[in-house]
């Protein structure tokens, strides 16, 4: 059975015979998974066509090899100062990249864009592209870890909840598996839908995701239940983070009694509705402590705790350390990973708050 065709257009707008030379700009700590997921569709397309329509080079800045976040080192073909002509460049960066040192990269990206080249920023590479000003006034997809900082530091950018935003010359992507889906959409414009579906099939992809898809896992996978009553209640919890609903009102919203709701939460999720709701809010608090510049007071309000004291009490119970210690550990980049309490992600990861 073939892949569903509804997510792609029927025709490609590009010229399948034209050659495309694509640069992969790698900055320290980039995601090797995102990089590979973006590259493989190009390689598969060449194999299926029997010729090299797509070629690529690895580009670095000031170093001969660049290490990914998993420790794999990639030898680069060119430095920014001697890059050959490119049709497109894909930007990859680590979440811990010091953005105060990326000005030469930003200048080069502006130059490449002025010359008519395309730019596709992936995962934390979006943070680098944002600093060029080229995303101002545009819709932008980003990894959920980067979304809080992106919204705070670049208010002219419309950060969406999509896995990728594909433009004619500028695209952004949340990274991970979404990198492959963005590149399939890119290929579809050049090669048409039939060949692009063949590329996806060759990569053993069971479906082609539309850019409008959310980066969130499907609720029944994230929460480990297919109980509609519980999933409806959890969806309401996620929609009311800053001003939590009372459990009696929540039960009324989903057409159940408080007793019935409590019984089903305990049976399937091992927690009362109140405790589970609090865990969702604490999960978001943890994200904001790690990846935003909000103060502890602001985070307490955003997550519906009212005061830092109330947030601190529940945060320490769940995670084994205070919110302030979490913030300090993140800023310093230090900490004993073995000592950390397992922390499932319960909130909608890219939700507006």
C-alpha positions in Angstrom: 0.0 0.0 0.0 1.5 3.4 -1.0 1.9 6.5 1.0 -1.1 8.9 1.2 -0.8 11.6 -1.4 -3.0 14.3 0.1 -0.2 16.2 1.8 1.7 17.0 -1.3 0.7 19.0 -4.4 0.3 17.2 -7.7 3.0 19.0 -9.6 6.5 20.4 -8.9 7.3 24.0 -9.7 11.0 23.6 -10.2 13.1 22.1 -13.0 14.0 18.5 -12.2 17.0 18.7 -14.7 18.6 21.7 -13.0 21.4 20.9 -10.6 21.3 22.1 -7.0 24.3 22.5 -4.9 23.4 22.8 -1.2 25.5 23.8 1.7 25.1 22.4 5.2 26.4 25.0 7.6 27.4 23.3 10.8 27.9 25.1 14.1 29.2 23.4 17.2 26.8 21.2 19.1 24.4 20.8 16.1 21.9 17.9 16.1 23.4 15.0 14.1 19.9 13.5 13.8 18.5 16.7 12.3 21.5 16.9 9.9 21.2 13.3 8.7 17.4 13.6 8.4 17.8 16.6 6.1 20.6 15.1 4.0 19.1 11.6 3.3 16.2 12.7 1.2 18.6 14.4 -1.2 20.8 11.3 -1.5 17.7 9.1 -2.0 16.4 11.4 -4.7 19.7 11.1 -6.6 19.6 7.3 -6.4 16.0 7.2 -7.7 16.8 9.5 -10.6 20.1 7.8 -11.5 22.0 11.1 -11.6 23.3 13.8 -9.2 20.7 16.5 -9.4 21.6 17.4 -5.8 25.1 17.8 -4.5 26.2 19.2 -1.2 29.1 20.5 0.8 29.7 20.8 4.6 30.6 24.3 5.7 32.2 25.4 9.0 33.3 28.7 10.6 36.9 28.9 11.8 37.4 25.1 12.3 38.3 22.2 10.1 35.9 19.8 11.9 32.7 20.4 13.8 31.4 18.2 16.6 27.7 17.4 16.9 25.8 17.2 20.2 26.3 13.4 20.2 30.1 13.8 19.9 30.4 12.8 16.3 32.9 15.1 14.5 32.3 16.1 10.9 35.1 17.3 8.6 33.9 20.4 6.7 34.6 21.0 3.0 34.8 24.8 3.1 35.0 27.7 5.5 32.7 30.6 5.2 35.4 32.6 3.5 35.8 30.3 0.5 32.3 28.8 0.0 31.5 28.1 -3.7 28.2 29.1 -5.3 25.2 27.5 -3.5 21.5 27.3 -4.4 20.5 26.8 -0.8 22.1 26.6 2.6 20.8 24.7 5.6 21.8 26.1 9.0 22.4 23.8 12.0 23.4 25.0 15.4 23.6 23.7 19.0 21.2 25.0 21.6 24.3 26.0 23.7 26.0 27.9 20.8 27.2 31.3 22.0 25.2 33.6 19.8 27.4 36.5 20.7 30.1 34.9 18.5 27.9 34.2 15.4 28.1 37.7 13.8 30.3 36.5 10.9 27.8 33.7 10.2 24.9 36.2 10.3 26.7 38.5 7.9 27.4 35.6 5.5 23.7 34.5 5.6 22.6 38.1 4.8 25.0 38.2 1.9 23.9 34.8 0.6 20.3 35.9 0.7 21.1 39.2 -1.1 22.7 37.0 -3.9 19.4 35.2 -4.3 20.2 32.1 -2.4 17.8 30.1 -0.2 18.2 29.6 3.5 16.7 26.7 5.5 17.3 26.9 9.3 16.9 23.8 11.3 16.3 23.4 15.1 18.6 25.8 17.0 19.9 27.1 13.6 16.7 29.2 13.7 18.1 31.2 16.6 21.1 32.1 14.4 18.9 33.1 11.4 16.6 35.1 13.7 19.6 37.4 14.5 20.0 38.4 10.9 16.6 40.1 10.7 15.6 37.9 7.8 12.8 36.3 9.8 11.2 39.5 10.9 7.5 39.6 9.9 7.5 35.9 8.9 6.0 32.8 10.3 8.7 30.7 11.9 8.8 27.1 13.2 11.3 26.3 16.0 12.2 23.6 18.4 10.1 23.9 21.5 13.2 24.4 23.7 14.0 27.5 21.7 10.5 28.9 21.3 10.4 30.9 24.6 13.7 32.7 23.9 12.7 33.3 20.3 9.4 34.9 21.3 11.1 37.1 24.0 14.1 38.2 22.0 12.6 38.5 18.6 9.0 39.9 19.0 8.8 40.7 15.2 8.9 37.0 14.4 5.7 35.0 14.5 6.7 31.8 16.2 4.1 29.1 15.1 3.3 25.7 16.5 4.1 23.9 13.2 6.9 21.5 12.6 8.2 23.5 9.6 7.4 26.7 7.6 8.4 26.4 4.0 8.9 29.6 2.1 10.2 30.2 -1.4 13.7 31.3 -0.2 13.5 31.1 3.6 12.3 28.1 5.6 12.4 27.1 9.2 12.1 23.8 10.9 11.7 22.4 14.5 14.4 19.8 13.7 14.5 16.0 14.4 12.2 14.0 12.2 10.6 17.2 10.9 13.9 18.0 9.0 13.2 15.1 6.7 9.6 16.2 6.2 10.7 19.8 5.4 13.2 18.5 2.8 10.5 16.3 1.2 8.3 19.4 0.8 11.3 21.1 -0.7 11.9 18.2 -3.1 8.2 18.2 -4.1 8.5 21.7 -5.4 11.4 20.6 -7.6 10.6 17.0 -8.5 6.8 16.8 -8.2 4.8 14.6 -5.9 5.2 11.2 -7.5 9.0 11.1 -7.2 8.9 12.7 -3.8 6.6 9.9 -2.6 9.1 7.4 -3.9 11.8 9.1 -1.9 9.7 8.8 1.2 9.0 5.2 0.5 12.6 4.4 0.0 13.3 6.0 3.4 10.7 3.7 5.0 8.6 6.7 6.1 5.0 5.6 6.7 3.6 9.1 6.0 4.6 12.6 4.9 3.8 15.1 7.5 2.4 18.5 6.5 4.2 21.6 7.9 1.0 22.5 9.7 1.4 19.4 11.9 2.1 20.1 15.6 5.5 19.1 17.1 3.6 17.4 20.0 3.2 13.7 20.3 -0.3 12.4 19.8 -2.0 12.7 23.2 -2.6 9.0 23.6 1.1 8.3 23.1 2.3 11.1 25.4 0.0 10.2 28.2 -0.3 6.4 27.8 -4.0 6.2 27.6 -6.7 6.2 25.0 -9.5 7.0 27.5 -11.4 9.9 25.8 -12.6 11.2 29.1 -9.1 11.6 30.4 -7.7 13.0 27.2 -10.4 15.6 27.1 -9.7 16.6 30.7 -5.9 16.8 29.9 -6.5 19.0 26.9 -8.5 21.4 29.1 -5.7 21.3 31.6 -3.2 22.3 28.9 -5.5 25.1 27.8 -5.7 26.5 31.3 -2.1 26.6 32.7 -2.0 30.2 34.0 -5.5 30.1 35.6 -6.0 26.5 36.6 -9.6 25.2 36.5 -11.1 23.7 39.7 -11.4 20.0 39.5 -15.2 20.2 40.0 -15.4 22.5 37.0 -13.1 20.3 35.0 -15.3 17.3 35.7 -18.3 19.2 34.6 -16.5 20.3 31.4 -16.0 16.6 30.4 -19.4 15.4 31.6 -18.3 13.4 34.6 -18.6 13.5 38.3 -15.5 14.4 40.4 -15.5 10.9 41.9 -15.6 9.3 38.4 -12.8 11.6 37.2 -10.6 10.8 40.2 -11.2 7.1 39.9 -10.3 7.0 36.2 -7.2 9.2 36.7 -5.9 7.0 39.5 -6.6 3.7 37.6 -4.9 4.7 34.3 -2.4 7.5 35.2 -1.7 6.6 38.8 -2.4 10.1 40.1 -5.4 12.2 41.2 -6.6 14.8 38.7 -5.2 17.6 40.9 -1.7 16.0 41.1 -1.6 15.3 37.4 -2.7 18.9 36.6 0.0 20.3 38.9 2.6 18.0 37.1 1.6 19.5 33.7 2.1 23.0 35.1 5.4 22.0 36.7 6.6 20.5 33.4 6.1 23.8 31.7 7.8 25.6 34.6 10.8 23.4 34.1 10.9 24.3 30.4 10.8 28.0 31.1 13.5 27.7 33.8 15.8 25.9 31.4 15.1 27.7 28.1 13.7 31.2 28.8 14.8 34.4 30.5 11.6 34.8 32.5 12.2 35.5 36.2 11.0 33.0 38.8 8.1 35.3 39.7 7.0 35.5 36.1 7.2 31.7 35.7 5.2 31.2 38.9 2.4 33.4 37.4 2.6 31.9 33.9 2.3 28.4 35.4 -0.6 29.2 37.7 1.2 29.0 41.1 0.7 32.6 42.0 3.8 32.9 44.2 7.4 31.6 44.0 7.0 30.0 47.4 4.1 27.8 46.2 6.0 26.9 43.0 9.1 26.1 45.0 7.3 23.7 47.4 5.8 21.6 44.6 8.8 21.8 42.3 11.1 20.4 44.9 8.7 17.6 45.6 8.6 16.5 42.0 12.1 17.3 40.8 14.2 17.1 43.9 15.7 20.6 43.6 14.4 24.2 43.8 13.5 26.3 40.8 16.4 28.5 41.5 18.8 25.5 41.6 17.3 24.4 38.2 18.0 27.8 36.7 21.5 27.9 38.1 22.3 24.4 36.9 21.1 25.3 33.4 23.0 28.6 33.2 26.3 26.9 34.4 25.8 23.8 32.2 26.9 21.7 35.2 25.2 19.1 37.2 25.2 15.4 38.0 22.9 13.9 35.4 22.7 10.6 37.3 21.3 12.4 40.3 18.4 14.0 38.4 14.9 12.8 38.9 13.3 11.5 35.7 11.2 14.3 34.3 8.6 13.4 31.7 7.4 16.2 29.5 3.7 16.5 30.2 2.7 20.0 28.8 2.0 20.8 25.2 5.6 21.5 24.3 5.2 24.5 21.9 2.1 26.0 23.4 1.7 29.7 23.8 1.7 30.8 27.4 
